[in-house]
Amino acid sequence: MANPPLHTPLHDITAHHITAGDTVKLAVLTGPRDGSPTTVVFEVWEPGGAQPLNWHPESVETFVVLAGHGRAASDEHERDLAPGDVL
């Protein structure tokens, strides 16, 4: 028998800063705590927001830009991003 799909009402999901002074809020949409093998995170960036360099060698990240513009750096590559872009 197949597992039922995961379902979480949007009002049960909370975005939060990881540390004080951050300019990016994270909202975990699903992950291992829900029985999912994949973690999906929604990020909300404040205008002019930035994140310190970080890496996740055991995972792959995909970003979908919904609004605003920005610049992404990944290893030695940089890209300007705009609404509708997928990185």
Phi and psi restraints in degrees (range 20) as a CNS / XPLOR table:
assign (resid 1 and name C) (resid 2 and name N)
       (resid 2 and name CA) (resid 2 and name C) 1.0 -74.5 20.0 2
assign (resid 2 and name N) (resid 2 and name CA)
       (resid 2 and name C) (resid 3 and name N) 1.0 149.1 20.0 2
assign (resid 2 and name C) (resid 3 and name N)
       (resid 3 and name CA) (resid 3 and name C) 1.0 -72.1 20.0 2
assign (resid 3 and name N) (resid 3 and name CA)
       (resid 3 and name C) (resid 4 and name N) 1.0 144.7 20.0 2
assign (resid 3 and name C) (resid 4 and name N)
       (resid 4 and name CA) (resid 4 and name C) 1.0 -67.7 20.0 2
assign (resid 4 and name N) (resid 4 and name CA)
       (resid 4 and name C) (resid 5 and name N) 1.0 153.7 20.0 2
assign (resid 4 and name C) (resid 5 and name N)
       (resid 5 and name CA) (resid 5 and name C) 1.0 -64.9 20.0 2
assign (resid 5 and name N) (resid 5 and name CA)
       (resid 5 and name C) (resid 6 and name N) 1.0 149.5 20.0 2
assign (resid 5 and name C) (resid 6 and name N)
       (resid 6 and name CA) (resid 6 and name C) 1.0 -73.0 20.0 2
assign (resid 6 and name N) (resid 6 and name CA)
       (resid 6 and name C) (resid 7 and name N) 1.0 140.1 20.0 2
assign (resid 6 and name C) (resid 7 and name N)
       (resid 7 and name CA) (resid 7 and name C) 1.0 -142.0 20.0 2
assign (resid 7 and name N) (resid 7 and name CA)
       (resid 7 and name C) (resid 8 and name N) 1.0 125.5 20.0 2
assign (resid 7 and name C) (resid 8 and name N)
       (resid 8 and name CA) (resid 8 and name C) 1.0 -135.7 20.0 2
assign (resid 8 and name N) (resid 8 and name CA)
       (resid 8 and name C) (resid 9 and name N) 1.0 122.0 20.0 2
assign (resid 8 and name C) (resid 9 and name N)
       (resid 9 and name CA) (resid 9 and name C) 1.0 -61.5 20.0 2
assign (resid 9 and name N) (resid 9 and name CA)
       (resid 9 and name C) (resid 10 and name N) 1.0 140.2 20.0 2
assign (resid 9 and name C) (resid 10 and name N)
       (resid 10 and name CA) (resid 10 and name C) 1.0 -56.2 20.0 2
assign (resid 10 and name N) (resid 10 and name CA)
       (resid 10 and name C) (resid 11 and name N) 1.0 -35.2 20.0 2
assign (resid 10 and name C) (resid 11 and name N)
       (resid 11 and name CA) (resid 11 and name C) 1.0 -68.3 20.0 2
assign (resid 11 and name N) (resid 11 and name CA)
       (resid 11 and name C) (resid 12 and name N) 1.0 -10.9 20.0 2
assign (resid 11 and name C) (resid 12 and name N)
       (resid 12 and name CA) (resid 12 and name C) 1.0 -91.6 20.0 2
assign (resid 12 and name N) (resid 12 and name CA)
       (resid 12 and name C) (resid 13 and name N) 1.0 -1.9 20.0 2
assign (resid 12 and name C) (resid 13 and name N)
       (resid 13 and name CA) (resid 13 and name C) 1.0 -103.7 20.0 2
assign (resid 13 and name N) (resid 13 and name CA)
       (resid 13 and name C) (resid 14 and name N) 1.0 129.4 20.0 2
assign (resid 13 and name C) (resid 14 and name N)
       (resid 14 and name CA) (resid 14 and name C) 1.0 -120.0 20.0 2
assign (resid 14 and name N) (resid 14 and name CA)
       (resid 14 and name C) (resid 15 and name N) 1.0 129.8 20.0 2
assign (resid 14 and name C) (resid 15 and name N)
       (resid 15 and name CA) (resid 15 and name C) 1.0 -87.4 20.0 2
assign (resid 15 and name N) (resid 15 and name CA)
       (resid 15 and name C) (resid 16 and name N) 1.0 142.0 20.0 2
assign (resid 15 and name C) (resid 16 and name N)
       (resid 16 and name CA) (resid 16 and name C) 1.0 -147.8 20.0 2
assign (resid 16 and name N) (resid 16 and name CA)
       (resid 16 and name C) (resid 17 and name N) 1.0 155.3 20.0 2
assign (resid 16 and name C) (resid 17 and name N)
       (resid 17 and name CA) (resid 17 and name C) 1.0 -78.3 20.0 2
assign (resid 17 and name N) (resid 17 and name CA)
       (resid 17 and name C) (resid 18 and name N) 1.0 142.6 20.0 2
assign (resid 17 and name C) (resid 18 and name N)
       (resid 18 and name CA) (resid 18 and name C) 1.0 -73.4 20.0 2
assign (resid 18 and name N) (resid 18 and name CA)
       (resid 18 and name C) (resid 19 and name N) 1.0 -43.4 20.0 2
assign (resid 18 and name C) (resid 19 and name N)
       (resid 19 and name CA) (resid 19 and name C) 1.0 -135.7 20.0 2
assign (resid 19 and name N) (resid 19 and name CA)
       (resid 19 and name C) (resid 20 and name N) 1.0 158.7 20.0 2
assign (resid 19 and name C) (resid 20 and name N)
       (resid 20 and name CA) (resid 20 and name C) 1.0 -58.4 20.0 2
assign (resid 20 and name N) (resid 20 and name CA)
       (resid 20 and name C) (resid 21 and name N) 1.0 139.3 20.0 2
assign (resid 20 and name C) (resid 21 and name N)
       (resid 21 and name CA) (resid 21 and name C) 1.0 89.9 20.0 2
assign (resid 21 and name N) (resid 21 and name CA)
       (resid 21 and name C) (resid 22 and name N) 1.0 -6.5 20.0 2
assign (resid 21 and name C) (resid 22 and name N)
       (resid 22 and name CA) (resid 22 and name C) 1.0 -64.6 20.0 2
assign (resid 22 and name N) (resid 22 and name CA)
       (resid 22 and name C) (resid 23 and name N) 1.0 151.3 20.0 2
assign (resid 22 and name C) (resid 23 and name N)
       (resid 23 and name CA) (resid 23 and name C) 1.0 -111.8 20.0 2
assign (resid 23 and name N) (resid 23 and name CA)
       (resid 23 and name C) (resid 24 and name N) 1.0 13.3 20.0 2
assign (resid 23 and name C) (resid 24 and name N)
       (resid 24 and name CA) (resid 24 and name C) 1.0 -130.7 20.0 2
assign (resid 24 and name N) (resid 24 and name CA)
       (resid 24 and name C) (resid 25 and name N) 1.0 130.5 20.0 2
assign (resid 24 and name C) (resid 25 and name N)
       (resid 25 and name CA) (resid 25 and name C) 1.0 -102.9 20.0 2
assign (resid 25 and name N) (resid 25 and name CA)
       (resid 25 and name C) (resid 26 and name N) 1.0 142.5 20.0 2
assign (resid 25 and name C) (resid 26 and name N)
       (resid 26 and name CA) (resid 26 and name C) 1.0 -116.3 20.0 2
assign (resid 26 and name N) (resid 26 and name CA)
       (resid 26 and name C) (resid 27 and name N) 1.0 138.6 20.0 2
assign (resid 26 and name C) (resid 27 and name N)
       (resid 27 and name CA) (resid 27 and name C) 1.0 -127.5 20.0 2
assign (resid 27 and name N) (resid 27 and name CA)
       (resid 27 and name C) (resid 28 and name N) 1.0 114.0 20.0 2
assign (resid 27 and name C) (resid 28 and name N)
       (resid 28 and name CA) (resid 28 and name C) 1.0 -77.2 20.0 2
assign (resid 28 and name N) (resid 28 and name CA)
       (resid 28 and name C) (resid 29 and name N) 1.0 117.2 20.0 2
assign (resid 28 and name C) (resid 29 and name N)
       (resid 29 and name CA) (resid 29 and name C) 1.0 -84.5 20.0 2
assign (resid 29 and name N) (resid 29 and name CA)
       (resid 29 and name C) (resid 30 and name N) 1.0 -36.6 20.0 2
assign (resid 29 and name C) (resid 30 and name N)
       (resid 30 and name CA) (resid 30 and name C) 1.0 -162.3 20.0 2
assign (resid 30 and name N) (resid 30 and name CA)
       (resid 30 and name C) (resid 31 and name N) 1.0 159.8 20.0 2
assign (resid 30 and name C) (resid 31 and name N)
       (resid 31 and name CA) (resid 31 and name C) 1.0 179.8 20.0 2
assign (resid 31 and name N) (resid 31 and name CA)
       (resid 31 and name C) (resid 32 and name N) 1.0 -168.5 20.0 2
assign (resid 31 and name C) (resid 32 and name N)
       (resid 32 and name CA) (resid 32 and name C) 1.0 -54.3 20.0 2
assign (resid 32 and name N) (resid 32 and name CA)
       (resid 32 and name C) (resid 33 and name N) 1.0 -33.4 20.0 2
assign (resid 32 and name C) (resid 33 and name N)
       (resid 33 and name CA) (resid 33 and name C) 1.0 -62.1 20.0 2
assign (resid 33 and name N) (resid 33 and name CA)
       (resid 33 and name C) (resid 34 and name N) 1.0 -21.4 20.0 2
assign (resid 33 and name C) (resid 34 and name N)
       (resid 34 and name CA) (resid 34 and name C) 1.0 -97.4 20.0 2
assign (resid 34 and name N) (resid 34 and name CA)
       (resid 34 and name C) (resid 35 and name N) 1.0 1.1 20.0 2
assign (resid 34 and name C) (resid 35 and name N)
       (resid 35 and name CA) (resid 35 and name C) 1.0 88.3 20.0 2
assign (resid 35 and name N) (resid 35 and name CA)
       (resid 35 and name C) (resid 36 and name N) 1.0 10.5 20.0 2
assign (resid 35 and name C) (resid 36 and name N)
       (resid 36 and name CA) (resid 36 and name C) 1.0 -93.6 20.0 2
assign (resid 36 and name N) (resid 36 and name CA)
       (resid 36 and name C) (resid 37 and name N) 1.0 137.5 20.0 2
assign (resid 36 and name C) (resid 37 and name N)
       (resid 37 and name CA) (resid 37 and name C) 1.0 -77.0 20.0 2
assign (resid 37 and name N) (resid 37 and name CA)
       (resid 37 and name C) (resid 38 and name N) 1.0 -8.9 20.0 2
assign (resid 37 and name C) (resid 38 and name N)
       (resid 38 and name CA) (resid 38 and name C) 1.0 -117.4 20.0 2
assign (resid 38 and name N) (resid 38 and name CA)
       (resid 38 and name C) (resid 39 and name N) 1.0 134.7 20.0 2
assign (resid 38 and name C) (resid 39 and name N)
       (resid 39 and name CA) (resid 39 and name C) 1.0 -96.8 20.0 2
assign (resid 39 and name N) (resid 39 and name CA)
       (resid 39 and name C) (resid 40 and name N) 1.0 128.6 20.0 2
assign (resid 39 and name C) (resid 40 and name N)
       (resid 40 and name CA) (resid 40 and name C) 1.0 -119.9 20.0 2
assign (resid 40 and name N) (resid 40 and name CA)
       (resid 40 and name C) (resid 41 and name N) 1.0 124.9 20.0 2
assign (resid 40 and name C) (resid 41 and name N)
       (resid 41 and name CA) (resid 41 and name C) 1.0 -123.4 20.0 2
assign (resid 41 and name N) (resid 41 and name CA)
       (resid 41 and name C) (resid 42 and name N) 1.0 133.2 20.0 2
assign (resid 41 and name C) (resid 42 and name N)
       (resid 42 and name CA) (resid 42 and name C) 1.0 -99.2 20.0 2
assign (resid 42 and name N) (resid 42 and name CA)
       (resid 42 and name C) (resid 43 and name N) 1.0 126.8 20.0 2
assign (resid 42 and name C) (resid 43 and name N)
       (resid 43 and name CA) (resid 43 and name C) 1.0 -110.3 20.0 2
assign (resid 43 and name N) (resid 43 and name CA)
       (resid 43 and name C) (resid 44 and name N) 1.0 135.7 20.0 2
assign (resid 43 and name C) (resid 44 and name N)
       (resid 44 and name CA) (resid 44 and name C) 1.0 -116.3 20.0 2
assign (resid 44 and name N) (resid 44 and name CA)
       (resid 44 and name C) (resid 45 and name N) 1.0 114.1 20.0 2
assign (resid 44 and name C) (resid 45 and name N)
       (resid 45 and name CA) (resid 45 and name C) 1.0 -98.6 20.0 2
assign (resid 45 and name N) (resid 45 and name CA)
       (resid 45 and name C) (resid 46 and name N) 1.0 131.5 20.0 2
assign (resid 45 and name C) (resid 46 and name N)
       (resid 46 and name CA) (resid 46 and name C) 1.0 -73.5 20.0 2
assign (resid 46 and name N) (resid 46 and name CA)
       (resid 46 and name C) (resid 47 and name N) 1.0 152.2 20.0 2
assign (resid 46 and name C) (resid 47 and name N)
       (resid 47 and name CA) (resid 47 and name C) 1.0 -53.2 20.0 2
assign (resid 47 and name N) (resid 47 and name CA)
       (resid 47 and name C) (resid 48 and name N) 1.0 131.6 20.0 2
assign (resid 47 and name C) (resid 48 and name N)
       (resid 48 and name CA) (resid 48 and name C) 1.0 76.6 20.0 2
assign (resid 48 and name N) (resid 48 and name CA)
       (resid 48 and name C) (resid 49 and name N) 1.0 5.3 20.0 2
assign (resid 48 and name C) (resid 49 and name N)
       (resid 49 and name CA) (resid 49 and name C) 1.0 -65.6 20.0 2
assign (resid 49 and name N) (resid 49 and name CA)
       (resid 49 and name C) (resid 50 and name N) 1.0 156.9 20.0 2
assign (resid 49 and name C) (resid 50 and name N)
       (resid 50 and name CA) (resid 50 and name C) 1.0 -149.9 20.0 2
assign (resid 50 and name N) (resid 50 and name CA)
       (resid 50 and name C) (resid 51 and name N) 1.0 160.2 20.0 2
assign (resid 50 and name C) (resid 51 and name N)
       (resid 51 and name CA) (resid 51 and name C) 1.0 -123.5 20.0 2
assign (resid 51 and name N) (resid 51 and name CA)
       (resid 51 and name C) (resid 52 and name N) 1.0 144.3 20.0 2
assign (resid 51 and name C) (resid 52 and name N)
       (resid 52 and name CA) (resid 52 and name C) 1.0 -66.4 20.0 2
assign (resid 52 and name N) (resid 52 and name CA)
       (resid 52 and name C) (resid 53 and name N) 1.0 157.3 20.0 2
assign (resid 52 and name C) (resid 53 and name N)
       (resid 53 and name CA) (resid 53 and name C) 1.0 -54.6 20.0 2
assign (resid 53 and name N) (resid 53 and name CA)
       (resid 53 and name C) (resid 54 and name N) 1.0 136.2 20.0 2
assign (resid 53 and name C) (resid 54 and name N)
       (resid 54 and name CA) (resid 54 and name C) 1.0 -152.8 20.0 2
assign (resid 54 and name N) (resid 54 and name CA)
       (resid 54 and name C) (resid 55 and name N) 1.0 162.5 20.0 2
assign (resid 54 and name C) (resid 55 and name N)
       (resid 55 and name CA) (resid 55 and name C) 1.0 -149.6 20.0 2
assign (resid 55 and name N) (resid 55 and name CA)
       (resid 55 and name C) (resid 56 and name N) 1.0 155.3 20.0 2
assign (resid 55 and name C) (resid 56 and name N)
       (resid 56 and name CA) (resid 56 and name C) 1.0 -137.6 20.0 2
assign (resid 56 and name N) (resid 56 and name CA)
       (resid 56 and name C) (resid 57 and name N) 1.0 82.6 20.0 2
assign (resid 56 and name C) (resid 57 and name N)
       (resid 57 and name CA) (resid 57 and name C) 1.0 -61.7 20.0 2
assign (resid 57 and name N) (resid 57 and name CA)
       (resid 57 and name C) (resid 58 and name N) 1.0 -21.0 20.0 2
assign (resid 57 and name C) (resid 58 and name N)
       (resid 58 and name CA) (resid 58 and name C) 1.0 -99.3 20.0 2
assign (resid 58 and name N) (resid 58 and name CA)
       (resid 58 and name C) (resid 59 and name N) 1.0 9.7 20.0 2
assign (resid 58 and name C) (resid 59 and name N)
       (resid 59 and name CA) (resid 59 and name C) 1.0 -139.0 20.0 2
assign (resid 59 and name N) (resid 59 and name CA)
       (resid 59 and name C) (resid 60 and name N) 1.0 166.6 20.0 2
assign (resid 59 and name C) (resid 60 and name N)
       (resid 60 and name CA) (resid 60 and name C) 1.0 -120.2 20.0 2
assign (resid 60 and name N) (resid 60 and name CA)
       (resid 60 and name C) (resid 61 and name N) 1.0 135.8 20.0 2
assign (resid 60 and name C) (resid 61 and name N)
       (resid 61 and name CA) (resid 61 and name C) 1.0 -112.0 20.0 2
assign (resid 61 and name N) (resid 61 and name CA)
       (resid 61 and name C) (resid 62 and name N) 1.0 141.6 20.0 2
assign (resid 61 and name C) (resid 62 and name N)
       (resid 62 and name CA) (resid 62 and name C) 1.0 -125.9 20.0 2
assign (resid 62 and name N) (resid 62 and name CA)
       (resid 62 and name C) (resid 63 and name N) 1.0 131.7 20.0 2
assign (resid 62 and name C) (resid 63 and name N)
       (resid 63 and name CA) (resid 63 and name C) 1.0 -116.5 20.0 2
assign (resid 63 and name N) (resid 63 and name CA)
       (resid 63 and name C) (resid 64 and name N) 1.0 135.5 20.0 2
assign (resid 63 and name C) (resid 64 and name N)
       (resid 64 and name CA) (resid 64 and name C) 1.0 -120.1 20.0 2
assign (resid 64 and name N) (resid 64 and name CA)
       (resid 64 and name C) (resid 65 and name N) 1.0 120.3 20.0 2
assign (resid 64 and name C) (resid 65 and name N)
       (resid 65 and name CA) (resid 65 and name C) 1.0 -87.2 20.0 2
assign (resid 65 and name N) (resid 65 and name CA)
       (resid 65 and name C) (resid 66 and name N) 1.0 117.7 20.0 2
assign (resid 65 and name C) (resid 66 and name N)
       (resid 66 and name CA) (resid 66 and name C) 1.0 -91.6 20.0 2
assign (resid 66 and name N) (resid 66 and name CA)
       (resid 66 and name C) (resid 67 and name N) 1.0 -36.2 20.0 2
assign (resid 66 and name C) (resid 67 and name N)
       (resid 67 and name CA) (resid 67 and name C) 1.0 -155.0 20.0 2
assign (resid 67 and name N) (resid 67 and name CA)
       (resid 67 and name C) (resid 68 and name N) 1.0 154.6 20.0 2
assign (resid 67 and name C) (resid 68 and name N)
       (resid 68 and name CA) (resid 68 and name C) 1.0 84.9 20.0 2
assign (resid 68 and name N) (resid 68 and name CA)
       (resid 68 and name C) (resid 69 and name N) 1.0 -179.9 20.0 2
assign (resid 68 and name C) (resid 69 and name N)
       (resid 69 and name CA) (resid 69 and name C) 1.0 -131.3 20.0 2
assign (resid 69 and name N) (resid 69 and name CA)
       (resid 69 and name C) (resid 70 and name N) 1.0 154.7 20.0 2
assign (resid 69 and name C) (resid 70 and name N)
       (resid 70 and name CA) (resid 70 and name C) 1.0 -164.9 20.0 2
assign (resid 70 and name N) (resid 70 and name CA)
       (resid 70 and name C) (resid 71 and name N) 1.0 -176.9 20.0 2
assign (resid 70 and name C) (resid 71 and name N)
       (resid 71 and name CA) (resid 71 and name C) 1.0 -131.9 20.0 2
assign (resid 71 and name N) (resid 71 and name CA)
       (resid 71 and name C) (resid 72 and name N) 1.0 128.9 20.0 2
assign (resid 71 and name C) (resid 72 and name N)
       (resid 72 and name CA) (resid 72 and name C) 1.0 -111.5 20.0 2
assign (resid 72 and name N) (resid 72 and name CA)
       (resid 72 and name C) (resid 73 and name N) 1.0 142.8 20.0 2
assign (resid 72 and name C) (resid 73 and name N)
       (resid 73 and name CA) (resid 73 and name C) 1.0 -122.1 20.0 2
assign (resid 73 and name N) (resid 73 and name CA)
       (resid 73 and name C) (resid 74 and name N) 1.0 132.4 20.0 2
assign (resid 73 and name C) (resid 74 and name N)
       (resid 74 and name CA) (resid 74 and name C) 1.0 -141.1 20.0 2
assign (resid 74 and name N) (resid 74 and name CA)
       (resid 74 and name C) (resid 75 and name N) 1.0 113.0 20.0 2
assign (resid 74 and name C) (resid 75 and name N)
       (resid 75 and name CA) (resid 75 and name C) 1.0 54.3 20.0 2
assign (resid 75 and name N) (resid 75 and name CA)
       (resid 75 and name C) (resid 76 and name N) 1.0 -123.7 20.0 2
assign (resid 75 and name C) (resid 76 and name N)
       (resid 76 and name CA) (resid 76 and name C) 1.0 -94.0 20.0 2
assign (resid 76 and name N) (resid 76 and name CA)
       (resid 76 and name C) (resid 77 and name N) 1.0 9.3 20.0 2
assign (resid 76 and name C) (resid 77 and name N)
       (resid 77 and name CA) (resid 77 and name C) 1.0 -106.7 20.0 2
assign (resid 77 and name N) (resid 77 and name CA)
       (resid 77 and name C) (resid 78 and name N) 1.0 143.2 20.0 2
assign (resid 77 and name C) (resid 78 and name N)
       (resid 78 and name CA) (resid 78 and name C) 1.0 -131.8 20.0 2
assign (resid 78 and name N) (resid 78 and name CA)
       (resid 78 and name C) (resid 79 and name N) 1.0 146.0 20.0 2
assign (resid 78 and name C) (resid 79 and name N)
       (resid 79 and name CA) (resid 79 and name C) 1.0 -142.1 20.0 2
assign (resid 79 and name N) (resid 79 and name CA)
       (resid 79 and name C) (resid 80 and name N) 1.0 139.3 20.0 2
assign (resid 79 and name C) (resid 80 and name N)
       (resid 80 and name CA) (resid 80 and name C) 1.0 -80.9 20.0 2
assign (resid 80 and name N) (resid 80 and name CA)
       (resid 80 and name C) (resid 81 and name N) 1.0 140.5 20.0 2
assign (resid 80 and name C) (resid 81 and name N)
       (resid 81 and name CA) (resid 81 and name C) 1.0 -123.4 20.0 2
assign (resid 81 and name N) (resid 81 and name CA)
       (resid 81 and name C) (resid 82 and name N) 1.0 147.7 20.0 2
assign (resid 81 and name C) (resid 82 and name N)
       (resid 82 and name CA) (resid 82 and name C) 1.0 -141.3 20.0 2
assign (resid 82 and name N) (resid 82 and name CA)
       (resid 82 and name C) (resid 83 and name N) 1.0 166.1 20.0 2
assign (resid 82 and name C) (resid 83 and name N)
       (resid 83 and name CA) (resid 83 and name C) 1.0 -52.2 20.0 2
assign (resid 83 and name N) (resid 83 and name CA)
       (resid 83 and name C) (resid 84 and name N) 1.0 134.3 20.0 2
assign (resid 83 and name C) (resid 84 and name N)
       (resid 84 and name CA) (resid 84 and name C) 1.0 95.2 20.0 2
assign (resid 84 and name N) (resid 84 and name CA)
       (resid 84 and name C) (resid 85 and name N) 1.0 -10.9 20.0 2
assign (resid 84 and name C) (resid 85 and name N)
       (resid 85 and name CA) (resid 85 and name C) 1.0 -78.6 20.0 2
assign (resid 85 and name N) (resid 85 and name CA)
       (resid 85 and name C) (resid 86 and name N) 1.0 146.0 20.0 2
assign (resid 85 and name C) (resid 86 and name N)
       (resid 86 and name CA) (resid 86 and name C) 1.0 -122.4 20.0 2
assign (resid 86 and name N) (resid 86 and name CA)
       (resid 86 and name C) (resid 87 and name N) 1.0 127.3 20.0 2
